Amino acid sequence: MKIAIIGASGKAGKHMVHEAKMRGYEPTAIVKNKATLKREIPTIEADLFHLTAEDLAPFDVIINAFAPLNGEEHLHVEAGKHLISLLTNTNKRLFVIGSSGILFIDCHKTIRLLEHEDYPEHLFNNAKAQLQNLQDLQNSSIQWTFISPPALFDVEGPRTGHYTVRKERVAYNSQLDSYSSYADLAVAVIDEIENKQFINESFTLASENFTSAS
């Protein structure tokens, strides 16, 4: 299986690269500037918005870990539409790293986390853009999966390899926290790429916060 990772030098992207290589894959990084990569891997040096169908032709799965700058959150929507257009009428799978804000917090799936009064204001625009990105995927004809990080997303947390998943609604660990490390999210992504349980669906995860427990 050939995997391409857009935004491979970012916080999430670096963990995707590491996890994929641990599993025996040879992922290809798609980055705007090759100098931002910390390890030598096959690379396509290109702006996401300049990618072509030919660029993506060699890959079975494209992971979109693109993270725009603050104030440019709307680019999630534009990036999503561009990738949908490139992958329409192909059998390739787009795997999007989304936002916790799109997750439902009630069993009837009527209220999303971004609508809650305690949702961080600085994350709202990102969540709103990612919700539109998800809706565009749902209205598309491509094969996709959308994973939302939990509310507490720990870049320094360890890779435990153990987590629970849930479709569309916030998931909690045994401490009743919506928590995961970046490393465990990467585990969940590669597991899902291999197991194909959430084709054309949105899901999230929760893993144990051992740092908090100690």
Sequence and secondary structure as in RCSB ss.txt:
>XXXX:A:sequence
MKIAIIGASGKAGKHMVHEAKMRGYEPTAIVKNKATLKREIPTIEADLFHLTAEDLAPFDVIINAFAPLNGEEHL
HVEAGKHLISLLTNTNKRLFVIGSSGILFIDCHKTIRLLEHEDYPEHLFNNAKAQLQNLQDLQNSSIQWTFISPP
ALFDVEGPRTGHYTVRKERVAYNSQLDSYSSYADLAVAVIDEIENKQFINESFTLASENFTSAS
>XXXX:A:secstr
  EEEETTTSHHHHHHHHHHHHTT   EEEES GGG SS   EEE  GGG  HHHHTT SEEEE     TT TTH
HHHHHHHHHHHHTTS  EEEEE  GGGSB STTS  BGGGSTTS HHHHHHHHHHHHHHHHHHTSSSEEEEEE  
SEEETT       EEEESB    TTS  EEEHHHHHHHHHHHHHH   TTEEEEEE   HHHH 
